[in-house]
Amino acid sequence: MNPHDAQNALDDIHRLQDRTREEIVRQSFALPRVIISALGLFVAFATIDLQRPWNFTFMVLGWAVYAGVGIVCEHRASVRRKTTRQEVLFHGGLIACIMVAFGVGRIAAFALFDLPPHGLLSQAAGGAIVAAVVYVAATPVNRSVLKSIVQQGGRA
């Protein structure tokens, strides 16, 4: 093998690694996955103000949909890799931001629309709408952050 062939082989490897990283990011925040996850978040948050046992039942169902979509999509993914600590921190921070959006939406539902504190159309439903919309709207930002994390992980 001459030096030119070796360089061509290395260039092919780097090109395929970049394509693999792009596929990982594309799969992680694909639009159907984001929409179904947002629906799970909405169900989990909107039912907080319901009577027992409905609040617990629907909250567990909503979080199960949110987590289940991620698990099923990762299981069916054509490209897999080990999750890094930075990715875990990113997803934890994403959930924290969603919780903050829910809190702000709940306060806004009370202050702006004077929604009742209990029932189906309550302050929690207003906050759930805000949290779900923020999750979907932040998808481009989430993709770019995950892309930089995945690219950094490949160089380490």
C-alpha positions as CSV (number, residue, x, y, z in Angstrom):
1,M,0.0,0.0,0.0
2,N,1.4,3.4,-1.0
3,P,1.0,6.6,1.1
4,H,-1.7,7.9,-1.3
5,D,-3.9,4.8,-0.8
6,A,-3.4,5.0,3.0
7,Q,-4.5,8.7,3.0
8,N,-7.5,7.9,0.9
9,A,-8.5,5.1,3.3
10,L,-8.2,7.5,6.3
11,D,-10.2,10.1,4.5
12,D,-13.0,7.6,3.8
13,I,-12.9,6.6,7.5
14,H,-13.3,10.3,8.6
15,R,-16.1,10.9,6.1
16,L,-18.0,7.8,7.3
17,Q,-17.5,8.8,11.0
18,D,-19.0,12.3,10.2
19,R,-22.0,10.6,8.4
20,T,-22.5,8.3,11.4
21,R,-22.5,11.3,13.8
22,E,-25.0,13.2,11.7
23,E,-27.3,10.1,11.6
24,I,-27.1,9.8,15.4
25,V,-28.3,13.4,15.8
26,R,-31.0,13.0,13.1
27,Q,-32.4,10.0,14.9
28,S,-32.3,11.5,18.3
29,F,-34.6,14.4,17.4
30,A,-36.6,13.2,14.5
31,L,-39.9,15.1,14.2
32,P,-42.3,12.1,14.9
33,R,-40.3,11.2,18.0
34,V,-40.4,14.8,19.2
35,I,-44.2,15.1,18.7
36,I,-45.0,11.9,20.5
37,S,-42.7,12.8,23.3
38,A,-44.3,16.2,23.6
39,L,-47.7,14.5,23.8
40,G,-46.4,12.3,26.6
41,L,-45.1,15.4,28.4
42,F,-48.4,17.1,28.0
43,V,-50.4,14.2,29.5
44,A,-47.9,13.9,32.4
45,F,-48.1,17.6,33.3
46,A,-51.8,18.4,32.4
47,T,-53.2,15.7,34.7
48,I,-51.3,16.8,37.9
49,D,-54.3,18.7,39.2
50,L,-56.8,15.8,38.7
51,Q,-58.2,13.8,41.6
52,R,-56.5,10.7,42.9
53,P,-55.9,8.1,41.5
54,W,-56.2,9.7,38.0
55,N,-53.4,12.2,38.5
56,F,-50.9,9.5,39.4
57,T,-52.1,7.1,36.7
58,F,-51.9,9.7,33.9
59,M,-48.7,11.1,35.1
60,V,-47.0,7.7,35.0
61,L,-48.6,7.1,31.6
62,G,-47.3,10.4,30.2
63,W,-43.8,9.9,31.5
64,A,-43.9,6.3,30.2
65,V,-44.7,7.6,26.7
66,Y,-41.9,10.2,26.9
67,A,-39.3,7.6,28.1
68,G,-40.8,4.8,26.0
69,V,-40.4,6.7,22.7
70,G,-36.7,7.3,23.5
71,I,-36.2,3.6,24.4
72,V,-38.0,2.2,21.4
73,C,-36.3,4.7,19.0
74,E,-32.8,3.9,20.4
75,H,-33.6,0.2,20.1
76,R,-34.6,0.5,16.5
77,A,-31.8,2.9,15.6
78,S,-29.6,2.0,12.7
79,V,-26.6,3.6,14.3
80,R,-25.7,3.0,18.0
81,R,-23.0,4.2,20.3
82,K,-22.2,4.4,24.0
83,T,-23.9,7.3,25.7
84,T,-21.4,9.8,27.2
85,R,-21.7,11.7,30.4
86,Q,-22.2,14.9,28.5
87,E,-25.2,13.5,26.7
88,V,-26.7,12.3,30.0
89,L,-26.1,15.8,31.5
90,F,-27.7,17.4,28.3
91,H,-30.8,15.3,28.6
92,G,-31.1,16.0,32.3
93,G,-30.8,19.7,31.6
94,L,-33.4,19.4,28.9
95,I,-35.9,17.8,31.4
96,A,-35.0,20.6,33.9
97,C,-35.8,23.3,31.3
98,I,-39.1,21.5,30.5
99,M,-40.0,21.6,34.2
100,V,-39.1,25.3,34.4
101,A,-41.3,26.0,31.3
102,F,-44.1,24.1,33.0
103,G,-43.8,26.2,36.1
104,V,-43.7,29.4,34.2
105,G,-46.7,28.3,32.1
106,R,-48.7,27.3,35.2
107,I,-48.0,30.7,36.8
108,A,-49.0,32.5,33.6
109,A,-52.2,30.4,33.3
110,F,-53.1,31.6,36.8
111,A,-52.1,35.2,36.3
112,L,-53.3,35.8,32.8
113,F,-56.3,33.5,32.4
114,D,-57.4,33.0,36.0
115,L,-57.6,29.2,35.4
116,P,-58.8,27.1,38.4
117,P,-56.2,25.2,40.5
118,H,-58.0,21.8,40.0
119,G,-59.8,20.0,37.3
120,L,-59.2,19.1,33.7
121,L,-58.8,22.7,32.4
122,S,-56.6,23.9,35.1
123,Q,-53.4,25.8,35.7
124,A,-51.5,22.5,35.1
125,A,-53.1,22.2,31.7
126,G,-51.9,25.7,30.8
127,G,-48.4,24.9,32.0
128,A,-48.5,21.6,30.1
129,I,-49.3,23.3,26.9
130,V,-46.4,25.7,27.4
131,A,-44.0,22.9,28.3
132,A,-45.0,20.8,25.2
133,V,-44.7,23.8,22.9
134,V,-41.3,24.8,24.3
135,Y,-40.1,21.2,23.9
136,V,-41.1,21.1,20.2
137,A,-39.9,24.7,19.5
138,A,-36.5,24.0,21.0
139,T,-35.8,21.0,18.8
140,P,-33.4,22.9,16.4
141,V,-31.4,24.1,19.4
142,N,-31.4,20.7,20.9
143,R,-30.2,19.1,17.7
144,S,-27.3,21.6,17.4
145,V,-26.2,21.1,21.0
146,L,-26.4,17.3,20.7
147,K,-24.4,17.5,17.4
148,S,-21.6,19.4,19.1
149,I,-21.6,16.9,22.0
150,V,-21.5,13.9,19.6
151,Q,-18.7,15.5,17.6
152,Q,-16.7,16.2,20.7
153,G,-17.2,12.7,21.9
154,G,-15.8,11.3,18.7
155,R,-12.5,13.2,19.2
156,A,-11.9,12.3,22.8
